[in-house]
Amino acid sequence: MVSAPHAPAPRGDRPTHVADLLRLVTRDPGRPRLTWYGDDGERVELSGAVLENWVNKTTNLLVEEFDAGPRTQVVLDLPVHWRTVVWAFAAWRVGATVVLTDENATGASTPHADVVVTDRPDRWTASGAELVAVALPALARAFDGALPAGAIDAASAVMTYGDQVGWVPQVEPAAPAWVSGAGSAAHEELVPRTGTAPGARTLVTPGAGSATLGACLAVLADDGSVVLVSPRYARRLRTDEDAARRLATGERIDAEAHVDRDAPQPDRPRSPTTST
């Protein structure tokens, strides 16, 4: 691919926690850190400062609404998406356990959830968990659809929380950071390594949910920048060399993260169209 890696910021130990990772990526606050390409080519770019702001607001929501902390089980019933990264980072920021589901998950299949973050809230009404409904389009101002009683509309709620993180509980290093059908990992082993060069602009194509999130963590922990694409967009890149070349050139991509592609990534049923 093209371009030399961005010169990494001087730093000491590699971040192993989301709070440290966010401090790293905001040393160069205007630099792109997470760029998203959706099914229809929707492009969203978050600089280090904007990514931190989204995570901070979402962290505050989790603490203030749900008293989330170590061992709180936060189910992420969301597709590969930039918003999924934000919610995962926020859950890890408070020391919670992210429960990664497949496309067929419901409340009956995940009985111990404390909070469910989903773009399909109707599937979780029997779970007994607190519900957060997430509208996926970038310009959504509200979840366009019926919300179960007591559910929080993330599109309107997240932006009402503070830009700086308030009180958060201390992370327990040995507590589970994520669990899925494929395994689990503790907070102390949350951030993997990708083998990409420090500072690289790295394409992350979807694999298993934990692997995709892990690749994002690893790239950012190496002072890099992520280009994340949806499963459908990734299939297009594999079959259309011109599209892949245009993306690599336009986004100045110089590496690709090696994520686990063993888990199938079917197209999810879409959430209702959201208002803007």
C-alpha positions in Angstrom: 0.0 0.0 0.0 1.0 3.6 0.0 2.7 6.3 2.2 5.1 6.0 5.1 3.7 5.5 8.5 3.0 8.6 10.5 5.8 9.3 12.9 4.7 7.9 16.3 4.5 10.2 19.2 7.2 9.8 21.8 5.9 7.7 24.6 6.9 5.4 27.4 5.2 2.1 28.0 2.6 1.0 25.5 -1.0 1.6 26.8 -2.7 -1.3 28.3 -5.9 0.5 29.4 -8.4 2.6 27.5 -7.7 5.7 29.7 -4.0 5.5 28.8 -4.8 4.9 25.2 -7.0 8.0 25.0 -4.3 10.1 26.5 -2.0 8.8 23.8 -4.3 9.5 20.9 -5.1 13.0 22.1 -1.4 14.1 22.1 -2.0 14.9 18.5 -5.7 15.8 18.9 -6.5 16.7 15.3 -5.0 13.6 13.7 -7.5 11.1 12.3 -7.7 8.1 14.6 -10.8 6.2 13.5 -12.3 6.3 10.0 -15.4 4.3 9.1 -16.8 3.1 5.8 -20.3 1.7 5.9 -22.3 -0.5 3.6 -23.3 2.4 1.3 -20.0 4.2 1.4 -20.9 6.4 4.4 -17.7 7.8 5.7 -17.2 9.0 9.2 -13.8 10.3 10.5 -13.0 10.8 14.2 -9.9 12.6 15.2 -8.2 11.8 18.5 -10.0 14.6 20.3 -13.4 13.6 18.8 -12.9 9.9 19.6 -12.0 10.8 23.2 -15.1 13.1 23.4 -17.5 10.4 22.3 -15.9 7.8 24.7 -16.0 10.3 27.6 -19.7 11.1 27.1 -20.6 7.5 26.7 -18.6 6.6 29.8 -20.5 9.2 31.8 -23.8 7.8 30.6 -22.9 4.3 31.7 -21.8 5.4 35.2 -24.6 7.9 35.8 -27.5 5.9 34.4 -26.5 2.4 35.4 -23.7 2.6 38.0 -21.6 0.6 35.6 -18.3 -0.7 36.9 -16.1 -3.8 37.3 -18.0 -7.0 36.4 -21.1 -5.1 35.1 -22.1 -7.1 32.0 -22.6 -4.8 29.1 -24.0 -6.7 26.1 -23.0 -5.2 22.7 -25.7 -6.3 20.2 -24.3 -4.1 17.5 -22.7 -4.8 14.1 -19.1 -3.9 13.2 -19.3 -0.1 13.3 -17.6 3.0 14.7 -20.3 3.3 17.3 -19.5 -0.2 18.5 -15.9 0.8 19.1 -17.0 3.8 21.1 -19.4 1.8 23.3 -16.8 -0.9 23.9 -14.1 1.6 24.9 -16.5 3.3 27.2 -17.4 0.0 28.9 -13.8 -0.8 29.3 -13.1 2.7 30.7 -15.3 1.9 33.7 -13.9 -1.7 34.1 -17.1 -3.4 32.8 -17.3 -6.7 31.0 -18.3 -6.4 27.3 -20.4 -9.4 26.2 -20.1 -9.9 22.5 -23.1 -11.6 20.8 -23.9 -13.0 17.4 -26.7 -11.8 15.1 -29.2 -14.3 16.6 -28.8 -13.3 20.2 -31.8 -12.3 22.4 -32.5 -11.8 26.0 -33.2 -15.5 26.4 -29.8 -16.4 25.1 -28.0 -13.9 27.3 -29.6 -14.2 30.7 -27.1 -12.4 32.9 -26.9 -9.1 31.1 -27.0 -5.9 33.2 -27.1 -3.5 30.3 -27.8 -4.2 26.6 -26.6 -1.8 24.0 -28.4 -2.6 20.7 -29.7 -1.4 17.4 -32.6 -3.9 17.8 -34.1 -3.2 21.2 -37.3 -5.1 20.4 -35.3 -8.4 20.6 -34.3 -7.7 24.2 -37.6 -6.7 25.9 -37.7 -10.0 27.9 -34.1 -9.7 29.1 -34.8 -7.8 32.2 -31.7 -5.7 31.5 -31.4 -2.0 31.1 -31.7 -1.1 27.4 -29.9 1.4 25.3 -31.1 1.8 21.7 -28.4 2.9 19.2 -29.2 4.5 15.9 -26.3 3.7 13.5 -26.3 6.5 10.9 -23.9 9.3 11.6 -26.5 12.1 11.5 -29.2 10.3 13.5 -30.7 12.5 16.2 -33.2 9.9 17.5 -33.9 6.2 17.2 -36.7 6.0 14.7 -38.9 3.2 16.0 -40.8 2.2 19.0 -38.6 2.0 22.1 -39.4 -0.4 24.9 -40.5 1.2 28.2 -37.5 2.6 30.1 -35.1 2.2 27.1 -32.6 5.0 26.6 -32.3 6.5 23.2 -28.5 6.9 22.7 -28.8 9.3 19.8 -30.3 11.9 22.0 -28.9 11.0 25.4 -25.2 10.6 24.8 -24.7 14.2 23.8 -26.2 15.5 27.0 -23.4 14.1 29.1 -20.1 15.9 30.0 -17.1 16.1 27.7 -14.8 15.2 30.6 -15.0 11.9 32.5 -16.4 12.3 35.9 -16.0 9.8 38.7 -15.3 6.3 37.4 -14.6 3.1 39.4 -11.1 1.6 39.4 -10.5 -1.1 36.9 -9.9 -4.6 38.3 -7.0 -6.0 36.1 -8.0 -9.6 36.6 -11.7 -9.0 35.9 -13.0 -10.1 32.5 -12.9 -7.3 29.9 -14.8 -9.2 27.2 -16.5 -12.6 26.8 -17.9 -14.2 23.8 -18.6 -17.7 22.4 -14.9 -17.7 21.3 -13.4 -17.1 24.7 -12.6 -14.2 27.0 -9.8 -11.9 28.1 -9.1 -10.0 31.3 -8.6 -6.2 31.5 -4.9 -6.8 32.1 -4.6 -8.6 28.7 -7.1 -6.4 26.8 -4.7 -4.8 24.3 -3.2 -7.2 21.8 -0.4 -6.6 19.3 -1.0 -6.5 15.5 2.6 -6.6 14.2 2.0 -3.4 12.3 4.5 -0.5 12.5 4.0 2.2 15.1 2.1 5.1 13.7 0.6 3.1 10.8 -2.6 4.0 9.0 -4.2 0.6 9.2 -7.1 -1.0 7.4 -9.2 -3.2 9.8 -11.6 -5.5 8.0 -14.2 -7.4 10.0 -13.5 -10.7 11.7 -14.8 -12.1 14.9 -16.1 -9.3 17.1 -13.4 -9.6 19.7 -10.7 -9.7 17.1 -12.0 -6.6 15.3 -12.2 -4.6 18.5 -8.8 -6.0 19.5 -7.3 -4.8 16.2 -8.6 -1.3 16.8 -7.1 -1.3 20.3 -3.8 -2.6 19.1 -3.4 -0.1 16.3 -4.3 2.9 18.5 -2.0 1.7 21.3 0.8 1.8 18.7 -0.1 5.4 18.0 -1.7 4.4 14.8 -4.9 5.3 12.9 -7.7 2.8 12.1 -9.7 2.6 8.8 -12.6 0.3 9.7 -15.0 -1.1 7.1 -18.3 -2.9 7.3 -18.5 -6.6 6.3 -20.3 -5.7 3.0 -17.7 -3.0 2.2 -14.9 -5.5 3.0 -16.4 -8.0 0.5 -16.4 -5.3 -2.1 -12.7 -4.5 -1.5 -11.9 -8.2 -1.9 -13.6 -8.4 -5.3 -13.0 -5.0 -6.7 -9.3 -4.2 -7.0 -9.9 -0.6 -8.3 -12.1 0.1 -5.2 -9.4 -1.3 -2.9 -6.7 0.8 -4.7 -8.8 4.0 -4.4 -9.4 3.4 -0.7 -5.7 2.7 0.0 -4.6 5.8 -1.9 -7.3 8.1 -0.7 -6.9 7.1 3.0 -3.1 6.8 2.8 -3.3 3.2 4.1 0.0 1.6 4.7 -0.9 -1.6 6.6 -3.7 -4.1 7.2 -4.4 -5.6 10.6 -4.4 -9.4 10.7 -7.7 -10.2 12.4 -9.5 -13.5 12.8 -11.7 -14.0 9.9 -12.9 -17.5 10.9 -16.2 -16.3 12.3 -18.8 -15.6 9.6 -20.0 -12.0 9.2 -23.4 -12.1 7.7 -25.4 -9.0 6.9 -27.4 -8.1 9.9 -31.1 -7.1 9.7 -31.0 -3.3 9.5 -32.3 -1.2 12.3 -35.1 1.2 11.5 -34.3 4.2 9.4 -33.3 7.0 11.7 -34.4 10.7 11.5 -31.8 13.4 11.1 
